[in-house]
Amino acid sequence: MADDGKLLRKKKRGRGPRSALRDEILNLPNMLTIGRVLVIPLVIWCMAASDDLVSGPAAARRMAFWATALFSAASVTDFLDGWLARNLDMQSSFGRFLDPLADKLLVMACLIELVALDRTPDWLVVLLLSREVAITGLRALAAEEGFVLPSDRFGKWKTALQMCGLIGLLVHFPAYTDFVFFAGVVDYHRVGIVLLLISMIFSVISAVSYMASFIRTTFQAHAQKTRSAS
């Protein structure tokens, strides 16, 4: 009986971590983040079908609308999952890992598909993706050094402009639009390209800012360790 009791306690202890991870995955903010990842193939499929040479003009416009709607909904969940996690006290290690990864996967997939559709220059996409990879690596190095690189205002502007530019390129086709301050035919493709180019400028500025912050904080940390050791 004693051995049975020990075995039962071991099984209970073994189930603990899996249960904790399952609770993190199944909380509402993380479910929204997972949904953002799962919608990526559908967005790419709609983008591919929005090529008027493949689907025809009318069908291509419909698929462009759905691609834009899905991408916009996924982008809204990026704000919503973070807001819910903070206000409902549901922040978790799983969410901190998956949330930025989901954002990058969504943006990178759309940028690559836009190159395939010949809607954006390949050099521009290479620069934008290289920046994302470089900053991700820099943040990993910072984590090893024991500090966090916070987002700066240039990075936030970059993200906002990039998202708006992608929406313009997803719409792609000129369309009559009635804004509060303007009504007329809008060339969404051209608007998207302009916004993406401006976002590239902010990307470079933000990357330099991240690098400077990393170097400054690293030197400060090493100097403090040297003073402590002496």
C-alpha positions in Angstrom: 0.0 0.0 0.0 2.9 2.4 0.8 4.4 1.8 -2.6 1.0 2.4 -4.3 0.8 5.7 -2.4 4.2 6.8 -3.6 3.4 5.8 -7.2 0.2 7.8 -7.0 2.0 10.9 -5.7 4.6 10.6 -8.5 1.9 10.4 -11.1 0.2 13.5 -9.7 3.5 15.4 -9.7 4.1 14.3 -13.3 0.8 15.7 -14.4 1.3 19.1 -12.8 3.5 20.8 -15.4 1.5 19.5 -18.3 -1.7 20.8 -16.6 -0.1 24.3 -16.1 1.0 24.5 -19.7 -2.4 23.3 -20.9 -4.0 26.1 -18.8 -1.7 28.7 -20.4 -2.4 27.5 -23.9 -6.2 27.4 -23.3 -6.5 30.9 -21.7 -8.3 33.4 -23.9 -5.4 35.7 -24.9 -3.3 32.8 -26.0 -6.2 31.2 -27.9 -6.5 34.5 -29.8 -2.7 34.3 -30.5 -3.0 30.7 -31.7 -5.9 31.7 -33.9 -3.7 34.4 -35.5 -1.2 31.7 -36.4 -3.8 29.3 -37.8 -5.4 32.0 -40.0 -2.1 32.6 -41.9 -2.5 29.8 -44.5 -6.0 31.1 -45.2 -4.8 34.7 -45.7 -2.1 33.4 -48.1 -4.6 31.3 -50.0 -6.9 34.3 -50.4 -4.0 36.5 -51.5 -3.0 33.9 -54.2 -6.6 33.8 -55.4 -6.7 37.6 -55.7 -4.5 37.5 -58.7 -6.7 38.6 -61.5 -4.7 36.6 -64.1 -5.6 33.5 -62.2 -9.2 34.1 -60.9 -10.5 36.8 -63.2 -11.1 40.5 -62.3 -14.4 40.0 -60.3 -13.3 36.9 -58.3 -9.9 38.5 -57.7 -11.5 41.6 -56.1 -13.6 39.4 -53.9 -10.6 37.3 -52.7 -8.6 40.5 -52.1 -11.5 41.7 -49.9 -11.4 38.5 -47.9 -7.6 38.5 -47.6 -7.8 42.1 -46.3 -10.6 41.2 -43.9 -8.8 38.2 -42.4 -5.5 40.1 -42.1 -7.2 43.0 -40.4 -9.0 40.7 -38.0 -5.7 39.0 -37.2 -4.0 42.4 -36.6 -6.8 43.4 -34.2 -6.2 40.2 -32.2 -2.6 41.4 -31.8 -3.8 44.3 -29.7 -6.7 42.4 -28.1 -4.7 39.5 -26.7 -2.2 41.7 -25.1 -4.9 43.9 -23.6 -6.8 40.9 -22.2 -3.6 39.3 -20.8 -2.8 42.5 -18.9 -6.2 43.3 -17.7 -7.3 39.8 -16.8 -4.0 38.9 -15.2 -3.4 36.1 -17.8 0.1 36.9 -18.8 2.2 33.7 -19.3 5.5 32.5 -20.5 3.8 30.8 -23.4 2.1 34.0 -24.4 5.3 36.1 -24.2 6.9 33.5 -26.5 4.1 33.1 -29.0 2.7 36.6 -29.4 5.7 38.3 -31.1 6.3 35.1 -33.1 2.7 35.1 -34.4 3.1 38.7 -35.5 6.3 38.1 -37.3 4.9 34.9 -39.0 1.8 36.8 -40.2 3.8 39.8 -41.6 6.6 37.7 -43.1 4.2 35.3 -44.8 2.2 38.3 -46.4 5.4 40.1 -47.5 6.8 36.9 -49.2 3.4 36.3 -50.9 3.3 39.9 -52.1 6.7 39.3 -53.8 5.3 36.2 -55.5 2.3 38.3 -56.7 4.8 40.9 -58.0 3.1 43.6 -55.9 6.1 44.8 -54.0 9.9 45.0 -54.8 11.9 42.0 -53.5 14.7 44.2 -52.2 12.2 46.0 -49.9 10.9 42.8 -48.5 14.5 41.5 -48.0 15.4 44.7 -46.0 12.3 44.5 -43.8 12.7 40.8 -43.1 16.4 41.2 -42.4 15.6 43.9 -39.8 13.1 41.6 -38.1 15.6 38.7 -37.9 18.4 41.0 -36.7 16.3 42.5 -33.9 15.0 39.1 -32.8 18.6 37.9 -32.5 19.6 41.0 -30.7 16.8 40.5 -28.2 18.0 36.9 -27.6 21.5 38.2 -26.9 20.0 40.8 -24.5 18.1 38.0 -22.7 21.3 36.1 -22.3 22.9 39.2 -20.8 20.0 39.4 -18.3 18.1 42.5 -19.6 15.2 43.3 -22.0 15.3 45.6 -25.0 12.0 47.5 -24.8 10.1 48.7 -27.9 10.8 52.3 -28.8 8.5 54.8 -30.5 10.2 54.3 -33.9 9.5 50.6 -33.7 5.9 51.3 -32.9 5.6 53.7 -35.8 7.2 51.1 -38.0 4.7 48.5 -37.0 1.7 50.8 -37.5 2.9 51.9 -41.0 3.8 48.4 -42.0 0.4 47.1 -41.1 -1.4 49.9 -42.9 0.9 49.4 -45.9 0.2 45.7 -46.0 -3.6 46.4 -45.9 -3.2 48.7 -48.9 -1.3 46.1 -50.8 -3.8 43.4 -49.9 -6.7 45.5 -51.2 -4.5 46.2 -54.3 -7.2 47.2 -56.7 -8.3 50.9 -57.1 -11.6 51.4 -55.5 -14.0 54.3 -54.8 -13.8 55.2 -51.1 -15.8 57.7 -49.2 -13.7 59.0 -46.3 -14.9 61.8 -44.0 -12.4 64.2 -45.5 -12.2 62.7 -49.0 -14.3 60.8 -51.5 -12.9 59.3 -54.7 -11.0 56.5 -56.3 -8.1 55.4 -54.2 -5.1 53.6 -55.7 -4.6 51.2 -52.8 -1.6 49.5 -54.3 0.3 52.8 -54.6 -0.7 53.9 -51.1 0.5 50.5 -49.7 3.9 50.8 -51.4 4.4 54.4 -50.1 3.5 53.4 -46.5 5.8 50.3 -46.7 8.7 52.5 -47.9 8.1 54.9 -45.1 7.9 52.0 -42.6 11.3 50.8 -44.0 12.8 54.2 -43.0 11.4 53.8 -39.5 12.7 50.2 -39.5 16.3 51.4 -40.1 16.0 54.1 -37.4 14.5 51.6 -35.0 17.2 49.0 -35.7 20.0 51.6 -35.0 18.2 52.6 -31.8 18.0 49.0 -30.7 21.6 48.4 -31.4 22.7 51.6 -29.5 20.5 50.6 -26.6 22.0 47.1 -26.6 25.6 48.3 -26.7 25.0 51.0 -24.0 23.2 48.6 -21.6 25.8 45.8 -22.2 28.7 48.2 -21.4 26.9 49.5 -18.3 26.3 46.0 -17.0 29.9 44.9 -17.6 31.2 48.1 -15.9 28.9 47.4 -12.9 30.2 43.8 -12.7 33.8 45.1 -12.8 33.2 47.6 -10.0 31.4 44.9 -7.9 34.3 42.4 -8.4 36.9 45.0 -7.4 
